[in-house]
Amino acid sequence: MRNINLKIARVKANKKQREVAKDLDISEMYLRQLENGQAKNPSLNIMRKLASYYNCSLDDLFSSDMQMY
């Protein structure tokens, strides 16, 4: 399942995948996999980093409900 909220948050932050990956010290490929739902079992640490980076909660970022946007 795609995680459209991750991509929406990145686009709203006006960031490229390359920038976010560099800022969070993860690979661009891994970020792409997270956004496309191809990453299996992302760590809680990575999920927290992403939520903090986009200034939102884990629920907002990883829920299937897109009310945040």
PDB file of N, CA, C and O in Angstrom:
ATOM      1  N   MET A   1       0.840  -1.183   0.000  1.00  0.00           N
ATOM      2  CA  MET A   1       0.000   0.000   0.000  1.00  0.00           C
ATOM      3  C   MET A   1       0.887   1.249   0.000  1.00  0.00           C
ATOM      4  O   MET A   1       1.825   1.353   0.790  1.00  0.00           O
ATOM      5  N   ARG A   2       0.589   2.161  -0.863  1.00  0.00           N
ATOM      6  CA  ARG A   2       1.355   3.403  -0.939  1.00  0.00           C
ATOM      7  C   ARG A   2       1.087   4.251   0.287  1.00  0.00           C
ATOM      8  O   ARG A   2      -0.018   4.261   0.829  1.00  0.00           O
ATOM      9  N   ASN A   3       2.112   4.959   0.711  1.00  0.00           N
ATOM     10  CA  ASN A   3       1.933   5.888   1.813  1.00  0.00           C
ATOM     11  C   ASN A   3       1.884   7.284   1.223  1.00  0.00           C
ATOM     12  O   ASN A   3       2.873   8.016   1.225  1.00  0.00           O
ATOM     13  N   ILE A   4       0.720   7.632   0.723  1.00  0.00           N
ATOM     14  CA  ILE A   4       0.546   8.905   0.042  1.00  0.00           C
ATOM     15  C   ILE A   4       0.789  10.084   0.977  1.00  0.00           C
ATOM     16  O   ILE A   4       1.207  11.150   0.526  1.00  0.00           O
ATOM     17  N   ASN A   5       0.532   9.908   2.286  1.00  0.00           N
ATOM     18  CA  ASN A   5       0.747  10.997   3.234  1.00  0.00           C
ATOM     19  C   ASN A   5       2.210  11.427   3.277  1.00  0.00           C
ATOM     20  O   ASN A   5       2.498  12.615   3.420  1.00  0.00           O
ATOM     21  N   LEU A   6       3.132  10.482   3.156  1.00  0.00           N
ATOM     22  CA  LEU A   6       4.553  10.833   3.137  1.00  0.00           C
ATOM     23  C   LEU A   6       4.875  11.716   1.942  1.00  0.00           C
ATOM     24  O   LEU A   6       5.581  12.715   2.070  1.00  0.00           O
ATOM     25  N   LYS A   7       4.362  11.348   0.802  1.00  0.00           N
ATOM     26  CA  LYS A   7       4.636  12.139  -0.398  1.00  0.00           C
ATOM     27  C   LYS A   7       3.963  13.505  -0.306  1.00  0.00           C
ATOM     28  O   LYS A   7       4.560  14.518  -0.668  1.00  0.00           O
ATOM     29  N   ILE A   8       2.732  13.535   0.173  1.00  0.00           N
ATOM     30  CA  ILE A   8       2.025  14.811   0.318  1.00  0.00           C
ATOM     31  C   ILE A   8       2.785  15.728   1.270  1.00  0.00           C
ATOM     32  O   ILE A   8       2.963  16.911   0.983  1.00  0.00           O
ATOM     33  N   ALA A   9       3.230  15.189   2.395  1.00  0.00           N
ATOM     34  CA  ALA A   9       3.977  15.994   3.365  1.00  0.00           C
ATOM     35  C   ALA A   9       5.251  16.541   2.736  1.00  0.00           C
ATOM     36  O   ALA A   9       5.603  17.700   2.954  1.00  0.00           O
ATOM     37  N   ARG A  10       5.943  15.717   1.961  1.00  0.00           N
ATOM     38  CA  ARG A  10       7.185  16.163   1.316  1.00  0.00           C
ATOM     39  C   ARG A  10       6.915  17.254   0.290  1.00  0.00           C
ATOM     40  O   ARG A  10       7.636  18.250   0.232  1.00  0.00           O
ATOM     41  N   VAL A  11       5.886  17.068  -0.511  1.00  0.00           N
ATOM     42  CA  VAL A  11       5.550  18.061  -1.537  1.00  0.00           C
ATOM     43  C   VAL A  11       5.117  19.375  -0.890  1.00  0.00           C
ATOM     44  O   VAL A  11       5.516  20.453  -1.330  1.00  0.00           O
ATOM     45  N   LYS A  12       4.294  19.276   0.161  1.00  0.00           N
ATOM     46  CA  LYS A  12       3.860  20.488   0.864  1.00  0.00           C
ATOM     47  C   LYS A  12       5.034  21.224   1.500  1.00  0.00           C
ATOM     48  O   LYS A  12       5.007  22.448   1.631  1.00  0.00           O
ATOM     49  N   ALA A  13       6.066  20.475   1.896  1.00  0.00           N
ATOM     50  CA  ALA A  13       7.269  21.082   2.472  1.00  0.00           C
ATOM     51  C   ALA A  13       8.200  21.603   1.381  1.00  0.00           C
ATOM     52  O   ALA A  13       9.257  22.165   1.667  1.00  0.00           O
ATOM     53  N   ASN A  14       7.790  21.410   0.120  1.00  0.00           N
ATOM     54  CA  ASN A  14       8.572  21.862  -1.029  1.00  0.00           C
ATOM     55  C   ASN A  14       9.982  21.255  -1.024  1.00  0.00           C
ATOM     56  O   ASN A  14      10.976  21.945  -1.253  1.00  0.00           O
ATOM     57  N   LYS A  15      10.036  19.963  -0.759  1.00  0.00           N
ATOM     58  CA  LYS A  15      11.313  19.252  -0.690  1.00  0.00           C
ATOM     59  C   LYS A  15      11.373  18.160  -1.743  1.00  0.00           C
ATOM     60  O   LYS A  15      10.355  17.565  -2.097  1.00  0.00           O
ATOM     61  N   LYS A  16      12.550  17.910  -2.229  1.00  0.00           N
ATOM     62  CA  LYS A  16      12.815  16.790  -3.132  1.00  0.00           C
ATOM     63  C   LYS A  16      13.182  15.575  -2.288  1.00  0.00           C
ATOM     64  O   LYS A  16      13.642  15.718  -1.155  1.00  0.00           O
ATOM     65  N   GLN A  17      12.983  14.397  -2.828  1.00  0.00           N
ATOM     66  CA  GLN A  17      13.355  13.182  -2.103  1.00  0.00           C
ATOM     67  C   GLN A  17      14.826  13.223  -1.703  1.00  0.00           C
ATOM     68  O   GLN A  17      15.189  12.808  -0.603  1.00  0.00           O
ATOM     69  N   ARG A  18      15.653  13.716  -2.587  1.00  0.00           N
ATOM     70  CA  ARG A  18      17.090  13.791  -2.326  1.00  0.00           C
ATOM     71  C   ARG A  18      17.381  14.628  -1.081  1.00  0.00           C
ATOM     72  O   ARG A  18      18.211  14.252  -0.254  1.00  0.00           O
ATOM     73  N   GLU A  19      16.688  15.771  -0.953  1.00  0.00           N
ATOM     74  CA  GLU A  19      16.899  16.658   0.194  1.00  0.00           C
ATOM     75  C   GLU A  19      16.481  15.997   1.503  1.00  0.00           C
ATOM     76  O   GLU A  19      17.215  16.030   2.491  1.00  0.00           O
ATOM     77  N   VAL A  20      15.299  15.402   1.497  1.00  0.00           N
ATOM     78  CA  VAL A  20      14.778  14.771   2.713  1.00  0.00           C
ATOM     79  C   VAL A  20      15.686  13.619   3.128  1.00  0.00           C
ATOM     80  O   VAL A  20      16.032  13.486   4.302  1.00  0.00           O
ATOM     81  N   ALA A  21      16.063  12.802   2.176  1.00  0.00           N
ATOM     82  CA  ALA A  21      16.932  11.660   2.473  1.00  0.00           C
ATOM     83  C   ALA A  21      18.249  12.132   3.080  1.00  0.00           C
ATOM     84  O   ALA A  21      18.725  11.562   4.062  1.00  0.00           O
ATOM     85  N   LYS A  22      18.827  13.158   2.503  1.00  0.00           N
ATOM     86  CA  LYS A  22      20.095  13.683   3.026  1.00  0.00           C
ATOM     87  C   LYS A  22      19.906  14.243   4.429  1.00  0.00           C
ATOM     88  O   LYS A  22      20.714  13.973   5.317  1.00  0.00           O
ATOM     89  N   ASP A  23      18.849  15.021   4.636  1.00  0.00           N
ATOM     90  CA  ASP A  23      18.592  15.625   5.945  1.00  0.00           C
ATOM     91  C   ASP A  23      18.370  14.573   7.030  1.00  0.00           C
ATOM     92  O   ASP A  23      18.751  14.778   8.182  1.00  0.00           O
ATOM     93  N   LEU A  24      17.753  13.447   6.664  1.00  0.00           N
ATOM     94  CA  LEU A  24      17.443  12.400   7.640  1.00  0.00           C
ATOM     95  C   LEU A  24      18.485  11.286   7.673  1.00  0.00           C
ATOM     96  O   LEU A  24      18.367  10.331   8.441  1.00  0.00           O
ATOM     97  N   ASP A  25      19.502  11.422   6.833  1.00  0.00           N
ATOM     98  CA  ASP A  25      20.574  10.433   6.762  1.00  0.00           C
ATOM     99  C   ASP A  25      20.044   9.037   6.427  1.00  0.00           C
ATOM    100  O   ASP A  25      20.409   8.043   7.056  1.00  0.00           O
ATOM    101  N   ILE A  26      19.170   8.996   5.414  1.00  0.00           N
ATOM    102  CA  ILE A  26      18.695   7.731   4.860  1.00  0.00           C
ATOM    103  C   ILE A  26      18.914   7.796   3.353  1.00  0.00           C
ATOM    104  O   ILE A  26      19.132   8.877   2.806  1.00  0.00           O
ATOM    105  N   SER A  27      18.859   6.676   2.693  1.00  0.00           N
ATOM    106  CA  SER A  27      19.072   6.698   1.245  1.00  0.00           C
ATOM    107  C   SER A  27      17.815   7.208   0.534  1.00  0.00           C
ATOM    108  O   SER A  27      16.689   7.039   1.002  1.00  0.00           O
ATOM    109  N   GLU A  28      18.056   7.827  -0.597  1.00  0.00           N
ATOM    110  CA  GLU A  28      16.939   8.306  -1.413  1.00  0.00           C
ATOM    111  C   GLU A  28      16.066   7.131  -1.856  1.00  0.00           C
ATOM    112  O   GLU A  28      14.843   7.253  -1.924  1.00  0.00           O
ATOM    113  N   MET A  29      16.694   6.002  -2.153  1.00  0.00           N
ATOM    114  CA  MET A  29      15.944   4.817  -2.566  1.00  0.00           C
ATOM    115  C   MET A  29      15.022   4.344  -1.438  1.00  0.00           C
ATOM    116  O   MET A  29      13.878   3.963  -1.688  1.00  0.00           O
ATOM    117  N   TYR A  30      15.519   4.369  -0.203  1.00  0.00           N
ATOM    118  CA  TYR A  30      14.701   3.930   0.925  1.00  0.00           C
ATOM    119  C   TYR A  30      13.513   4.870   1.115  1.00  0.00           C
ATOM    120  O   TYR A  30      12.400   4.410   1.369  1.00  0.00           O
ATOM    121  N   LEU A  31      13.731   6.168   0.998  1.00  0.00           N
ATOM    122  CA  LEU A  31      12.628   7.124   1.113  1.00  0.00           C
ATOM    123  C   LEU A  31      11.599   6.865   0.015  1.00  0.00           C
ATOM    124  O   LEU A  31      10.395   6.892   0.273  1.00  0.00           O
ATOM    125  N   ARG A  32      12.058   6.617  -1.191  1.00  0.00           N
ATOM    126  CA  ARG A  32      11.156   6.306  -2.298  1.00  0.00           C
ATOM    127  C   ARG A  32      10.342   5.047  -1.984  1.00  0.00           C
ATOM    128  O   ARG A  32       9.139   4.998  -2.241  1.00  0.00           O
ATOM    129  N   GLN A  33      11.001   4.041  -1.433  1.00  0.00           N
ATOM    130  CA  GLN A  33      10.302   2.807  -1.063  1.00  0.00           C
ATOM    131  C   GLN A  33       9.265   3.064   0.030  1.00  0.00           C
ATOM    132  O   GLN A  33       8.177   2.490  -0.002  1.00  0.00           O
ATOM    133  N   LEU A  34       9.595   3.916   0.988  1.00  0.00           N
ATOM    134  CA  LEU A  34       8.629   4.269   2.034  1.00  0.00           C
ATOM    135  C   LEU A  34       7.406   4.943   1.427  1.00  0.00           C
ATOM    136  O   LEU A  34       6.272   4.604   1.767  1.00  0.00           O
ATOM    137  N   GLU A  35       7.636   5.894   0.532  1.00  0.00           N
ATOM    138  CA  GLU A  35       6.528   6.618  -0.094  1.00  0.00           C
ATOM    139  C   GLU A  35       5.674   5.708  -0.963  1.00  0.00           C
ATOM    140  O   GLU A  35       4.462   5.899  -1.055  1.00  0.00           O
ATOM    141  N   ASN A  36       6.290   4.728  -1.595  1.00  0.00           N
ATOM    142  CA  ASN A  36       5.563   3.831  -2.498  1.00  0.00           C
ATOM    143  C   ASN A  36       5.034   2.580  -1.811  1.00  0.00           C
ATOM    144  O   ASN A  36       4.422   1.727  -2.453  1.00  0.00           O
ATOM    145  N   GLY A  37       5.268   2.471  -0.510  1.00  0.00           N
ATOM    146  CA  GLY A  37       4.777   1.316   0.232  1.00  0.00           C
ATOM    147  C   GLY A  37       5.561   0.048  -0.012  1.00  0.00           C
ATOM    148  O   GLY A  37       5.071  -1.045   0.272  1.00  0.00           O
ATOM    149  N   GLN A  38       6.762   0.170  -0.532  1.00  0.00           N
ATOM    150  CA  GLN A  38       7.584  -1.006  -0.821  1.00  0.00           C
ATOM    151  C   GLN A  38       8.530  -1.364   0.316  1.00  0.00           C
ATOM    152  O   GLN A  38       9.078  -2.466   0.338  1.00  0.00           O
ATOM    153  N   ALA A  39       8.730  -0.447   1.260  1.00  0.00           N
ATOM    154  CA  ALA A  39       9.620  -0.718   2.397  1.00  0.00           C
ATOM    155  C   ALA A  39       8.881  -1.607   3.386  1.00  0.00           C
ATOM    156  O   ALA A  39       7.760  -1.302   3.794  1.00  0.00           O
ATOM    157  N   LYS A  40       9.500  -2.679   3.756  1.00  0.00           N
ATOM    158  CA  LYS A  40       8.890  -3.619   4.693  1.00  0.00           C
ATOM    159  C   LYS A  40       9.271  -3.243   6.118  1.00  0.00           C
ATOM    160  O   LYS A  40      10.453  -3.118   6.439  1.00  0.00           O
ATOM    161  N   ASN A  41       8.276  -3.064   6.962  1.00  0.00           N
ATOM    162  CA  ASN A  41       8.481  -2.807   8.388  1.00  0.00           C
ATOM    163  C   ASN A  41       9.489  -1.699   8.691  1.00  0.00           C
ATOM    164  O   ASN A  41      10.536  -1.973   9.279  1.00  0.00           O
ATOM    165  N   PRO A  42       9.199  -0.457   8.306  1.00  0.00           N
ATOM    166  CA  PRO A  42      10.126   0.630   8.650  1.00  0.00           C
ATOM    167  C   PRO A  42      10.245   0.746  10.167  1.00  0.00           C
ATOM    168  O   PRO A  42       9.279   0.520  10.896  1.00  0.00           O
ATOM    169  N   SER A  43      11.426   1.097  10.625  1.00  0.00           N
ATOM    170  CA  SER A  43      11.646   1.180  12.071  1.00  0.00           C
ATOM    171  C   SER A  43      10.880   2.361  12.664  1.00  0.00           C
ATOM    172  O   SER A  43      10.583   3.341  11.981  1.00  0.00           O
ATOM    173  N   LEU A  44      10.574   2.238  13.942  1.00  0.00           N
ATOM    174  CA  LEU A  44       9.899   3.317  14.651  1.00  0.00           C
ATOM    175  C   LEU A  44      10.772   4.562  14.651  1.00  0.00           C
ATOM    176  O   LEU A  44      10.261   5.680  14.586  1.00  0.00           O
ATOM    177  N   ASN A  45      12.078   4.379  14.722  1.00  0.00           N
ATOM    178  CA  ASN A  45      13.007   5.503  14.696  1.00  0.00           C
ATOM    179  C   ASN A  45      12.868   6.297  13.396  1.00  0.00           C
ATOM    180  O   ASN A  45      12.811   7.527  13.425  1.00  0.00           O
ATOM    181  N   ILE A  46      12.815   5.613  12.276  1.00  0.00           N
ATOM    182  CA  ILE A  46      12.661   6.284  10.978  1.00  0.00           C
ATOM    183  C   ILE A  46      11.305   6.976  10.902  1.00  0.00           C
ATOM    184  O   ILE A  46      11.211   8.108  10.428  1.00  0.00           O
ATOM    185  N   MET A  47      10.270   6.312  11.361  1.00  0.00           N
ATOM    186  CA  MET A  47       8.936   6.921  11.326  1.00  0.00           C
ATOM    187  C   MET A  47       8.901   8.181  12.188  1.00  0.00           C
ATOM    188  O   MET A  47       8.297   9.183  11.804  1.00  0.00           O
ATOM    189  N   ARG A  48       9.543   8.131  13.345  1.00  0.00           N
ATOM    190  CA  ARG A  48       9.597   9.321  14.215  1.00  0.00           C
ATOM    191  C   ARG A  48      10.391  10.443  13.567  1.00  0.00           C
ATOM    192  O   ARG A  48      10.004  11.608  13.651  1.00  0.00           O
ATOM    193  N   LYS A  49      11.498  10.101  12.921  1.00  0.00           N
ATOM    194  CA  LYS A  49      12.299  11.114  12.227  1.00  0.00           C
ATOM    195  C   LYS A  49      11.466  11.814  11.152  1.00  0.00           C
ATOM    196  O   LYS A  49      11.508  13.037  11.017  1.00  0.00           O
ATOM    197  N   LEU A  50      10.717  11.028  10.400  1.00  0.00           N
ATOM    198  CA  LEU A  50       9.886  11.602   9.342  1.00  0.00           C
ATOM    199  C   LEU A  50       8.791  12.497   9.918  1.00  0.00           C
ATOM    200  O   LEU A  50       8.556  13.593   9.408  1.00  0.00           O
ATOM    201  N   ALA A  51       8.128  12.047  10.963  1.00  0.00           N
ATOM    202  CA  ALA A  51       7.070  12.850  11.586  1.00  0.00           C
ATOM    203  C   ALA A  51       7.641  14.148  12.136  1.00  0.00           C
ATOM    204  O   ALA A  51       7.038  15.209  11.974  1.00  0.00           O
ATOM    205  N   SER A  52       8.780  14.075  12.775  1.00  0.00           N
ATOM    206  CA  SER A  52       9.421  15.274  13.311  1.00  0.00           C
ATOM    207  C   SER A  52       9.833  16.214  12.180  1.00  0.00           C
ATOM    208  O   SER A  52       9.635  17.426  12.266  1.00  0.00           O
ATOM    209  N   TYR A  53      10.398  15.655  11.137  1.00  0.00           N
ATOM    210  CA  TYR A  53      10.857  16.447   9.989  1.00  0.00           C
ATOM    211  C   TYR A  53       9.701  17.222   9.364  1.00  0.00           C
ATOM    212  O   TYR A  53       9.850  18.390   9.005  1.00  0.00           O
ATOM    213  N   TYR A  54       8.562  16.572   9.236  1.00  0.00           N
ATOM    214  CA  TYR A  54       7.395  17.204   8.624  1.00  0.00           C
ATOM    215  C   TYR A  54       6.496  17.889   9.652  1.00  0.00           C
ATOM    216  O   TYR A  54       5.431  18.404   9.309  1.00  0.00           O
ATOM    217  N   ASN A  55       6.930  17.892  10.915  1.00  0.00           N
ATOM    218  CA  ASN A  55       6.204  18.570  11.991  1.00  0.00           C
ATOM    219  C   ASN A  55       4.752  18.096  12.096  1.00  0.00           C
ATOM    220  O   ASN A  55       3.818  18.898  12.099  1.00  0.00           O
ATOM    221  N   CYS A  56       4.590  16.792  12.181  1.00  0.00           N
ATOM    222  CA  CYS A  56       3.259  16.211  12.325  1.00  0.00           C
ATOM    223  C   CYS A  56       3.351  14.966  13.197  1.00  0.00           C
ATOM    224  O   CYS A  56       4.445  14.535  13.560  1.00  0.00           O
ATOM    225  N   SER A  57       2.223  14.403  13.525  1.00  0.00           N
ATOM    226  CA  SER A  57       2.215  13.200  14.361  1.00  0.00           C
ATOM    227  C   SER A  57       2.415  11.954  13.496  1.00  0.00           C
ATOM    228  O   SER A  57       2.249  11.985  12.276  1.00  0.00           O
ATOM    229  N   LEU A  58       2.773  10.870  14.162  1.00  0.00           N
ATOM    230  CA  LEU A  58       2.879   9.589  13.457  1.00  0.00           C
ATOM    231  C   LEU A  58       1.535   9.199  12.859  1.00  0.00           C
ATOM    232  O   LEU A  58       1.474   8.689  11.740  1.00  0.00           O
ATOM    233  N   ASP A  59       0.462   9.435  13.599  1.00  0.00           N
ATOM    234  CA  ASP A  59      -0.878   9.113  13.093  1.00  0.00           C
ATOM    235  C   ASP A  59      -1.184   9.881  11.815  1.00  0.00           C
ATOM    236  O   ASP A  59      -1.709   9.317  10.855  1.00  0.00           O
ATOM    237  N   ASP A  60      -0.853  11.169  11.805  1.00  0.00           N
ATOM    238  CA  ASP A  60      -1.102  11.978  10.609  1.00  0.00           C
ATOM    239  C   ASP A  60      -0.321  11.444   9.417  1.00  0.00           C
ATOM    240  O   ASP A  60      -0.837  11.370   8.302  1.00  0.00           O
ATOM    241  N   LEU A  61       0.900  11.082   9.664  1.00  0.00           N
ATOM    242  CA  LEU A  61       1.787  10.687   8.581  1.00  0.00           C
ATOM    243  C   LEU A  61       1.537   9.277   8.068  1.00  0.00           C
ATOM    244  O   LEU A  61       1.682   9.017   6.874  1.00  0.00           O
ATOM    245  N   PHE A  62       1.163   8.369   8.954  1.00  0.00           N
ATOM    246  CA  PHE A  62       1.076   6.972   8.558  1.00  0.00           C
ATOM    247  C   PHE A  62      -0.325   6.387   8.562  1.00  0.00           C
ATOM    248  O   PHE A  62      -0.487   5.195   8.303  1.00  0.00           O
ATOM    249  N   SER A  63      -1.339   7.187   8.848  1.00  0.00           N
ATOM    250  CA  SER A  63      -2.702   6.660   8.793  1.00  0.00           C
ATOM    251  C   SER A  63      -3.211   6.698   7.360  1.00  0.00           C
ATOM    252  O   SER A  63      -2.681   7.422   6.518  1.00  0.00           O
ATOM    253  N   SER A  64      -4.230   5.921   7.100  1.00  0.00           N
ATOM    254  CA  SER A  64      -4.807   5.922   5.755  1.00  0.00           C
ATOM    255  C   SER A  64      -5.782   7.078   5.583  1.00  0.00           C
ATOM    256  O   SER A  64      -6.217   7.365   4.467  1.00  0.00           O
ATOM    257  N   ASP A  65      -6.124   7.736   6.670  1.00  0.00           N
ATOM    258  CA  ASP A  65      -7.032   8.880   6.640  1.00  0.00           C
ATOM    259  C   ASP A  65      -6.214  10.133   6.364  1.00  0.00           C
ATOM    260  O   ASP A  65      -5.288  10.445   7.113  1.00  0.00           O
ATOM    261  N   MET A  66      -6.542  10.849   5.306  1.00  0.00           N
ATOM    262  CA  MET A  66      -5.746  11.999   4.907  1.00  0.00           C
ATOM    263  C   MET A  66      -6.372  13.321   5.339  1.00  0.00           C
ATOM    264  O   MET A  66      -6.235  14.318   4.630  1.00  0.00           O
ATOM    265  N   GLN A  67      -7.049  13.355   6.473  1.00  0.00           N
ATOM    266  CA  GLN A  67      -7.685  14.579   6.936  1.00  0.00           C
ATOM    267  C   GLN A  67      -6.676  15.683   7.205  1.00  0.00           C
ATOM    268  O   GLN A  67      -7.017  16.864   7.133  1.00  0.00           O
ATOM    269  N   MET A  68      -5.443  15.314   7.513  1.00  0.00           N
ATOM    270  CA  MET A  68      -4.401  16.299   7.798  1.00  0.00           C
ATOM    271  C   MET A  68      -4.228  17.249   6.622  1.00  0.00           C
ATOM    272  O   MET A  68      -3.864  18.411   6.804  1.00  0.00           O
ATOM    273  N   TYR A  69      -4.487  16.757   5.424  1.00  0.00           N
ATOM    274  CA  TYR A  69      -4.241  17.542   4.227  1.00  0.00           C
ATOM    275  C   TYR A  69      -5.542  17.838   3.546  1.00  0.00           C
ATOM    276  O   TYR A  69      -5.558  18.496   2.506  1.00  0.00           O
TER     277      TYR A  69
END
